[in-house]
């Protein structure tokens, strides 16, 4: 995981990260990871223009996963 990626939910069945590079301020990438036989792989990747949009989508994903994880500030 890079230094620009923040873990928002770290449950084994619902691992969600938020990627944001400060050098490119208009991209926020939400990724949902799926555990497989040979490790994790990206099951979902969505791009957003603002952090507010990305966090709203993360809350929706965490609701679908059936639990609450920790949310970055």
N, C-alpha and C positions, 0 to 999 in steps of 0.2 A: 504494500500500500504506500502511496506517495505521501509526502508531507502536506499536500494540498487536499487530501481526502479525509473526511471526518466520518466516523462511524456513528450513525444515528440510532440504529437498532442492531443489537448483537445477538439476538436469539438464533439458534441453530437453524430453525426453519424459516426465519425471516430476517436475513442480514441485509441492512440497507445502509448505503453510504452516500455522502454528498461531496462532490468534487468541485473545487473552485480554485482557479489559478488567479492570484492577484494581478498578474501582468495582463490578463484578459478579463476585465471586470464585468463583461456582459454575458458570461457563460456560467451557469450552474448546472451540474449534471447529477441526477439522482440515479443510482444504480441499485438494483435488487439482485442479490446473489443467491444462487441455488447450490446446495451441497450435492455433489455427485460421487461416483465411485473413486475418481481420481483427483478429488479436491473440489474447490468451488469454481463456478462459472457464472457469467452474467446471464441472468434470466430476463432482465428488463433494464433499459437505459433510456431516460428521458432528459431532454435539454430544456432549460428555462432561462429567461432573461433577467429575472430578479430572484433574490433569496426568498422573498415572501411567497412567490409562486411555487418555488421548489419546496419550501417547508409545508405549504398547504397540501401539496401532492404527497409528501412524506406522511403526513397525518392520515391521509386517506389510505395509503398503503398499509400503515400500521393497524388501522381499523380492520382492513380486509384480512390481515394476518391474525386478528383475534387477540391482540394484546397491546400493551404499551411498552415501548422501549424508552431509552433515554433520548432526549432531543437536544441537539446542540443549541447554544444561545446565539 
